[in-house]
Amino acid sequence: MTSLFSKTALALACAGSLTAVADVRIDEEVVVTATRSPYSVDRVPVRVRVINAADIQRSAVSTLDQLLRSEGSVQVRDSVGNGRDARIAIRGLSAGQNALILLDGRRLNNSDLSEPDLTAIALKDVERIEVLEGGAGVLFGDQAVGGVINVITRQGSEQGGSIAVRAGSYDQRNYQVSYGNTLLDDRVDYRFSAQRESADGYRDNTDLDYDHYRAETGYRYGKGRVFIAAQRTDNDYLLPGALMDGQRRADRRQAGNSFNDYQIDSTLYRVGIDHSFGDVAQFLASYSEREEDVVIDGQSLSFGATRTTQDREVAIFDPRLVLSLGDWRVTVGADVEDYDYQLAVNSLFGLSASAHDHERRSEYVQAIHSLSDALQISAGFRHAAVDVAVDGGYFTADYDDSVSVKQVGVSYRLADNLRVYANRDETFRFALADENVDFLGNVVALDPQQGVAWELGGEWQLGPVEMDLVLFDHAMEDEIGYDVATFANVNFDDTRRRGATFDVLWQATDALQTRASLTQMSAEFDAGNLDGNRIPGVAEQLGKLSLAYVFSDNVNLYAEAVYTGAVAVDTAEQFADLGGYTLYNLAASYQWQNLLLRARLNNITGKEYTELVTFFGLPAYYPSPEENATLSLEYQF
């Protein structure tokens, strides 16, 4: 497909479907991510997308990255195609550095360059997903530059469980079990789940072996709930490495000359409380610890056989107090994070090791004032500081940084079916552990990255049609990134990402729902010797179209098309763009009494495409899977 499939079709669909329909009121949906506590999204100057359990079941996806592909300005790049090395970006800003992935409000992002481990989230445990697009530096702090994805898990408030098996292409086998219930007159709730998966892969040397266990229990009392949750993930997989262009054309399924064998063992513990002081105040807090041991056995032309070990220990405490004072809603909170990271690389050049200790502290306040039922204004402030200690054996370094950011916004309901909003949020991120140490082991004192994110949006509902339009502008100073010319991480000159996202949801009949989304974006360097050049890896267009049809009470059909536009390969733009592509996927589910049968066909046209390319002097490609399928059977009790 040479042009964006949804541009013309979307415009015609909107023009045709908006005639002869009645006005209705915009729903006041309650979300958590917009304010870090339950609140109506209709009263805040941001856009939050909600993916509920029904959406997940209808799509029949197997991994979180598959689900997020069809959402707004979210771009997914997966080096393998099985979710083990998926890179999520919101508005062209990567979740590895510049967007947050949260599990029940707790960040999964690392303080090193490793991507958040999406396999720590089993879709079977997910109740809903909230996607906040746009800067959230005041509310969520460090790395909340492009947006926030908050995955909210299920509790055991309702009795029930399931046993499921799934089989798929590349010898995929998946087994799941879950159960939840309440005790003592519903005062105690509990839920546990377990999952095991094994598979080969589309390319050579892409085997995986995966185990995931999770349990949570809570106690409800008169004014609140306390809880404790724990999970364990053992994740072993192979990454086959990149291919040069000639290799890709000769055999796109072969492994590259470099490859890595990953063994990741991760444990997570979390305790928390949600306590109300009447109608005036609510106190929320959680404390969590995550331990992650990583062993990577690799092979490359440059370093030969290598063994890399990474040890991460993360402790997070996030108390906050929410005050409801008449027309005012005020949130006061703190985020405290201690991150210990140890890295050791044993290669033909010998052993290189370093230990990093990051202590991050921040305090924030956000206030929302309802001047009327239709008009709300909001403002916020955060101060953040980081202390870093690095021990490289033959060298040590200590440094600290601090940043203060502000937010102001307004939300105004012009009519029952029309709302507009505007927001200005300042964003930031501190340098990560392995960004501040160069290839030779020298500590590089990078400046904090800072920026300003503007939003101007509106929501309009006409009968069965809901429309959302948001214009955005993310301007940044000292963006931190890797410079292939100097082989080091640097503070780039000014950068800018600006564009618009237009969404339409049309409930054509009780049985048929259509959703479409179009994002047009420019991501460029805005100063210096790269001024005007595009930022690599950022798609200029993203188009998503889906159809959900209830064929009968027990049969659901689902189809989607996902378009990803061309991306630049290198900062100097010396090489040709990685071309755009469209993927077509189908899914169906059949419910018979307690049995649920689901099937999904991905890339049904067998498109040969590549969604990830890296650049270190020459483009290196990671071919993506052609047509593939999964089939699952679930028994619910």
N, C-alpha and C positions, 0 to 999 in steps of 0.2 A: 504494500500500500504506500503510495508516494505522498499522500496528503493526510492531514489529521482527519480521521473518519467522522469525528463528531461535530466539527465546526458547523457545517451546513445543516446536517440532520438535526442538531440540537436547536439551532435557530428556528427552523421550520416547525419542529415539534412544539416549541414554546409558543410561536405565533398561532399555530392552529389550535392548541389545546386550551388557550386562555380565553377563548370566546365563549360566551353564554354560560359562565360559571358564577356561583355566588361567593361573596366574601365570607370568610370565617375567621375566628380568632386564632392567633398564633398560640400554640400550646406552651405553657410554662413548665418546661422539663427541668427536673432537679438533677444536677450533676455534682460531682465532688471536685473535679480537677480545676474548675474555674476559680474557686476560692480556697481550696484545700479543706473544705468541709461542705456538707450538703447545702446547696443553694440553687435558686432558680437561674438558669443560664439566660433567661430573658432579661435579667437585670444587670448583666455585666457586659463590658465592651469587648468581648472576644467571641470567637467562633469555636464551639466544641462539637465535634462529631461523636455520635454514640453508636457503637456496634453492640447489639444485645445478643443474648444466647440464641434467639430465634434466627438472627442473621447468620451466626456462626454455623448453626445446624443446616440452614438452607444452602449455604455455600459448599458444604461438605469438604472443606479444606482440611489438610493434615497438619500444617504448620502456621505459626503466627505470621511469617512473612508473606505466605500466600494470601492470607486474609487482608493484610494491609495494602496489598497492591491495588486494590480497587477503591481506595479512599483518597479523595481530594488531591492535595499537593504532595502526598507521600510517594516517594520513589524508592524502589527496591532494586538492589544489585546483589546477586548471589553468585559466588564464584563456582559453585558446584551444582546448585539446583535442588538441594535437599534441606535447606534451612540451617546448615551447620556453619556456614560462613556468609550469612546474609548481612548486608549493610543497608540500614534504613536511613533515609534522609527526608526531612520536612522542609519544603521550600528551598531545596538545594543545600541544606545544612545537615551534615551527617550526624547520626546518633552516637557515633563513636567519639565525637568531640563536641558537637554543637546542637544536640537535641537530647532530651531525656527520655529514657525508657524506665517506667516505674512499675513495680509490682505491689499493688495495694498501697500506693503512695510512697513506697520505699525505692530509692534509685538503684538500678542495676548497672548504671554506668561505672566504669572503672576510672581510677586516677592514672592509668597508663593508656597506651594507644589501642589496647585490645578492645574489640567491639563488645557491647553488652551481650551476654550469653542468652539468646532468645530461647534456647532449649531449656532454660530454667523455668519456662512457662509452658505448662501442658494445657492445651486448649480444653481438655475435659474438665479442668478446674475453673475455667473462666466463666464468670457471670455476665460481664460486660467490659467493653473497652471504650475509653474516652480519649479522643484525639484533640488536643488543643493546638491549633495552628497559629503560630506567631510567637513573638518574644514574650518571655515570662520571667525576666530577670529579677524583678522585685519579689514575686510570689515563690519562685522555685530556685532562684540563685544561679550558681555556677553551672554553665553548660546549657541552660534553658534558653538558647539563642533562637533556634528555628521553631521550637514547639515542644510539646510534651505528650507522650503516649502513656496513659495510665491503665494498666491491666488490673481489673478488680475481680478477685476470685470469689467462688461460691462459699457460703457458710452452710452449716447443717441445720438450718431453721426448718426445713421440711424433710420428712422421712422419705428415703428412697435411695436407690443405688442402681448400678448397671454393670454389666460385663460385656466387653466389646472385643472383637477381633477385626483386623484390617489387613488386607493383602493388596499388593500393588506392583507396578512395573519395577524392574531391576531387583526382583526377588525380595521386595519389601514385606516384612511381617511385623505386625504391631498387636500387642495385647494390653488391654486396659481393664481396671476394676475400680469402682468407687462406691462409697456409701456414706450417707449422712442421716442424722436423727437428733432428737432432743430427749432430755431426761428431766426428772424432777419438776413436773408441770411447766415444761418448756424453759426452765431457768438455765439449764445446761444444754448447749448444742455442740455437736462434733461432726467432723467429716474427715475421711481419709481417702486417698487415691494412690494407685500404683500403675506404672506403665513400663512396658519393655518393648524395644524396637530393634530390628536388625535389617540390613539391606546391603545390596551391592551399590551400584550407582550407574549413572549414564556414562560417565567417563571411566577409564581404567583407574584402578587404585583409588576408589572412592567408597570403600566399605565403611559401615558404621555399626556400632553396638551401643545401645542407649538404655539406661534404667533411670526411672524417676519415681520418687516416693514423696508424698506430702500428707501432713496431718495438721488439723487445727481444732481447737476446742475453746469454747467461750462460756462465761458465766454472766447471765443477765440478772441484774438486781434492780431495785426500784428506780434508780436515777441513771443507770448506765450499763456498761458491759466491759468486762476485762477479757482478754484472750491471750492465747499462746499458740504459735504456729511453728512448724519445723518442716524442712524438706531436704532431701538428699538427691543429688544428680550425679550419675556416673556416665560420662560421655566420651566414647572412644571413636575416632573417625580419621579418615585419610583425606588430605587435600592434595590433588594431583599436580598442582602448579600450573603456570601459564604456558601458552604456546605462542611462538612467533607466527607471523602471518602465514608463512609457507607451511609450517607444521599444521596450522589450523585448516588450511585448504586441502592438505594431503589426507589428514585423518583427524577430524575434530574430536574424536572420542579418546584419543591416546592421552597418556599422562605426559606431563612436561618433564624437562630435564631436572627440574627441582620439584621436590614434594616434601610434605610434612605428615607425620603420624602423630596425632594429638591424643593425649589421655588427660581428661579433665575430671577431677573429683571435687564436688562442691557441696557444702552444707550451709544452710541458712536457718537461723533461729530468730524469732521475733516475738516480743510481748508488748501489750499495749492496753490502753484504757480510753474509753469514751464516756465522760461523766457530765451530766447536766446539773446546773445550779438553777433550778426552776426554768423560767422562760428568759432569763437574763443572760446567762453565761453557759458556755460549753467548753470543757477542757478535753483536749485530745492529745495523746502522746504515745509514742512507741519507741522501743529500743530494739535494735537488731544487730546481729553479728553474722558476718559471712566469711567463710574460710574456703579458699580455692587453691588446690594444688594442681599444677599443670606440668606435664612432661611432653616435650616435642622432640621427636627424633626426625631429623631432616637430612636431605641430600641436595646439594647444589653445586654448580660448576665453580662458584667463587669460593665457597667455604668447605667443600667436601662434605663428609659425614659430620653432622653436628648433633649435640644433645643440648636442648635448652630447657631450663626449669624456671617456672614462675610460681611464687608463693604470694598469695594475697590474703590479707586479714583486714576486714573492714568493720568498723563499729559506727553506728549512726543513732543519734538521739534527736527527736524532732518534736518537742513540746510546743503547743500553741493554745491560745485562749481566744474564743470567739464570743464577743459581747454583742447582744442585741439591745440597743438603747433607743427605744422609740423609732425614729426614722433613720437611725444610724446602725450600721453593722461594722464592727471593728475586729480585725484579726491581728493578734500580736503573737509572734512566735520566734523560735530560734532553730537553727540547723547546726548540729555539731557532728563532725565526721573525722574519725581517725583512720588513716589508711597506711598500712605497712606493706611494702612491695619489695620482694627480693628477686633479683634476676641473675641467672648464671648461664653463660654460653660457653660450651666446650667444643672447639673446632680445631682445624689443623693449625690455627694461629695460637692455640693454647686456650687457657681458661680465662674468661672475663666475667667478673661478678660485681654487682653493686646492690646496695640496700637503700631504700627510699622511705622516708617517714613524712607523710603529709598530715598536718593538723589544720582542719578548716573550721572556722567559727563564723557564724553570721546571725544577725538579728534583723527582724523585719516587722513592719506594721502596714496594714492596708485597711482603708476605711471606705465604705460605700454609704452615701447619703441619698435617701429617697426624697427628693424635693416634692414629688407627687407620685401617684401610682404609675404614671407614664414616664417620669424622668428620674434617672439616677446618675450621680456623678461619683467617681472613684479616684482615689489617690493612694500612693504607697511609697515606702522608702525601705531600702535594705543597705546595711553595711556588712561587708564580708572581708575576712582576712585569712591568709594562709601562711603557715610556717613550714618550711621544707628543710629537711636534713638529708644529705646524700653522703653515703660512705662507699667509695669505690676501691677500698683496700689501700692503694697508694695515694689516694687523695680524699679529702672531705670538703664538704661545702654546706653552708647554712645561709638561707636567705628568707625573706618574708615579703609579702605584698598585701595590699588592701585596696578595696574598691567600694564606692558608694554609688547606688543607682536609684532612680526615681521613676514613678509611673503616674499617669493621669489619664482618665478616660471618661466618656459619657455615653449613656444608652438612653434612647428616647423612642417611645412608642408613638408614632404619628397617628396611627389608627389601630383598631383591634387586630387588623391583619397585616400591619406594616410596622417594622422596627428598624431604626438605623442606629449605628454606633461608631464611635471613633476612639482610638486608643494610641497613646504614646508610651512605650516601655523601653527603658534602657537595659541593655544586656551586657554580659561579660562572661569570660572564662579565664581561669588561670592555666598556665602551661602544665601539661601532664608530665608524669615521671620521666618517661623516655623521650619527651620532647626537649627536656632541659639538659640532656646528656648527648653529646654528639658521637659520631662513629668511633672517634679515638678515645672516648671516655672523658672528654672535657665538659665541665658544667657550663652551660650557656644561660645567662640570666635573661630570659625572654620577658618582655613586658606583658602585662595582662591584656587580653583582647577585649575591646569595648565597642559598643555599638548602640544604635538607636533604631527601634522597630516601630513603624507607623502602621496603623490599621484604619481603614474606612470601609464599613460594611453595612449591609442591609438584608433583612429577611422579609419576604412578601408571600402571603398565602392567598390564593384565589381558588376556592372550592377544593378540588382534589389535587391542586398543583401547589407545591412549595418551592420557592426559589430563594437562593442565597447568592449574594455577590459580595466579594471582599477584594479590595485593592490593598496591596501591601508594599512596603519599602523597608528593607533592612540595610542600613549603612553601617560599616564597621571600620574601625581603625585598629591597626596592629593585628590583623587576623593572623593566627598562628597556623603555619602549614609547612610542608616539606619542599625545599628548593632543590631540584635535581642538579642545578648548576653548581651549588656549593656542597651538596651531599649533607645538608644539615637542616634542621627545623629553624625557621626564621619568623620574624614579624614582617609580613608583607605590607606594602603600601595599601592605601584605602581600597576597600572592595564594596560592592553593592549588589544586592539581589532585590529586584522589584518586579511586580507583575500583578496578576489578578486570577482569582478562582471563581468560576460560576457553576453553581449546582442547581439541578432541577430534580425534584421527586414528583412523579405523577401517579396517583392511585387511580388508574384508568377505570377499573371495575373492582368489585370486592375481591376478585380472583387475581387480577393482574396489576403489578406494580413495576414501574420503570424508574430507574435512577440514572442520571448522567452528570458528569463532572468534566470541566475543562479548565486547565491551568496553563496560562501563558506567562513565561518568566524570562527575564534577562538577568544573567549572573556574570558580572564583569569586574575586572580590576578597574579602579576609579582614579588611580594616580600612579606616578612613577614610570619606570621603563616598560611596564606591562599595561599601561593605561589603554583601556578599550578592548583588551584581550578577554576572551571568555574564560571562566573558571572551569577547569576540567571536571568531567563526571556529572555535570548538572544538565538535565534534559530541559530544552527550551519549551517543550510542550508535554503535557500529560493529559490524556483523555481516557475517561472510564465510562462505560455504558453497561448497565445490567438490567435483566428482565427476570422477574420472579412471578411464577404462575402457579396458583393453587388449582391443580387439575381436579381434585376431589378432596374429600375430608382426610384422606390418608395418602395422597400423592402430591408431591411438590416438585416443580421443575424450575431450574435456574440456569441462566446463560449470561455470560459476560464477555466483553471485549475490552482489553486494556492496551492503550497505545502509549508508548514511550518515545519521545522525540530524540533527535540526534544530540550527541554530546561531544564536546571538545576533548581531545586526548591529552594534549600537553599545553602548558601555560604559554609557550611561544607560538602556538598554533602552526607549527611547521608540518604537522602530519594531518591527514584527512580525518574528518569527524568519524566517530562510530555511528553508523546509520540508525535511524529509528526503526521500530518494529511494532507490530500489533499481534497480540495473543488472544485467541478465542478459546474459552473454556465452557464446559457444560457440566451440570450436576443434576441429580435427581434423588429423591428420597421417598420411601414407601413405608408407612406405618401399618402394622397389622397386630392388633392387640398389644402385647408387650414387646414386640419385635420391631426394630427400626433398621431398615436396609438403606444404605446410602452409596451412591456411586459418583465419581468425578472423573472427567476427562480433561486433561490439561493440554494446551497447545494442539488442538484437534487437527489443525492443518499441517502439522509437522514442520513448522517454521524453523529454519536453521538461523539462529540469532545468537548474539553475544551481548550481555548486558553489563559486563564488567571488563574494563581494560585498565591496566596500570602502565606507568611510564617511568622508565629509568634509562633514558637515552634512546630507547626504541619502544614502540607499543608492544605490550604483552597481553594476550587475550585469554579469557576464560569462557569457552563455549558453553552455552546453556542447553538443557535437555530438549529434545524433540517431543513428539507426542508421548504421553504417559498417562496412566490411569490408576485409580485406587477404588477398592470395593470394601465396605465395612458392614458388619452385622452386629447389632447391639441388642442385648436383652435387658429390659428395664424392669425393676422390681421395687 
